[in-house]
Amino acid sequence: MTGGRTICTALVNQVLFPYSMELVQEDLKNDVPFSVATDASNKGNRKFFPVAIQYFSPKRGICHKIMDFYEDSFEDSTSIKERLCEVIDKSRLPWSRVTAYGADNAS
């Protein structure tokens, strides 16, 4: 299968990502606790931040999922916290089930 960059980007953003978020929502619908982790990855003058969660599923065992991967030029704690809140809120995951937070040099 081949596709241009625009088609591949649209496929990932409009089909694969929403479907994977549905699967995570399904796994976490029964009050399943989860942990959240972030880390900055620098490439030149660009800073990328993945937001990952980890939880246990009786069907799959320990699950690791990437919830978002955003670019931000700010690496201070306030900016990271604001973006993390946006990601968790957008995913409709309740903060009351977050059991741990991990971050590079800030765990």
C-alpha angles and dihedrals in degrees: 000000000000131000140166122260093259093051093047092048091050091048092052096042099040103033117014099040096047090046093050090050089053089054092051091048089051092050093048100041096098099065093275113173117230141181127228129215134184134178136174120240115195123206109176107306093339123097121203125192123198116198112207134179131200127201142152121255120189089218099044106021118221110008128199117195133178107224098182142347113205138171120230130165091211120080099176122122094250093055093045091049093049093050092044090053090051092052095047093044092047089052089053091232115149117241089217089075097052106112101176143010124208129188136161108277090348105075 
